[in-house]
Amino acid sequence: MTEIIWLGLSLFAYSVALRIYHHTHHNALFHPIVVSALLILVLIYVLDVPLQQVVSDIHLLHWLLGPTTVALAIPIYRQTQLVKQLGIGLLLPILVGGCVAPLTAWLILYALDSSVALQLTILTKSITTPLAMDTARLIGGIPPVAAIVVIMTGIVGVVFSPWVFGLAKIKEDAVKGLTLGIFAHGIGTAKALQISERAGAFASLALGVNGVVTAIILSLALQ
């Protein structure tokens, strides 16, 4: 019974967060994921319910992250011809960007002498949430922290992306999508889909390739 209640409350919180997001003209600081999470945390505090119980009750939402990520292949399929034309020229920036972003963050934590678990967790910062949590668990990181880092990375990426595109004079939707997919993963892909279907397709491709390759490399290297 509690599962139905918390699933309902989670969906209600997200619908409220979505309305707030629309009213703020899609301001990334009021992203539905962040606002709905804060609303649920307030409910947990007010109702004095153990956090682990709530996490267990809404496990269905966590499971749905997988099929949702797979569904991003649809816009990629619609841009198959262009993807084939670009070939290696498309995959190279994804691989380079996917390596530079987490390694830079890791070097900062290493220089600050942070715990090994936190250093390993930050290496998953540029891949989508379900992959980041599973990868963090495999390599000895902290899955909940990985989820938070991934979400915050996505929000920061979406907030600063218009300034970066303007500064670099980027006007091509494919390049915008590729950048958002590499550095802002799921949240960035959602933003890319608002730009255009082409931007969404390239963001989805970058998200998928970057996530899978990073997860495999980290798991093999650290074992």
Buried (B, 14 or more C-beta within 10 A) or exposed (E): EEBEEBBEBBEBBBEBBBEBBEEEEEEBEBBBBBBBBEBBEEBBEEEEBEEEEBBEBBEEBBEEBEEBBEEBEEBBEEBEEEBEEBEEEBBEBBBEBBBEBBBEBBEEBEEEEBEEBBBBBBBBBBBBBBBBBBBBEBBEBBBEBBBBBBBEBBBBBBBBBEEEBEEEEBEEBBBBBBBBBBBBBBBBBBBBBEBBBBBBBBBBBBBBBBBEBBBEBBEEEEE
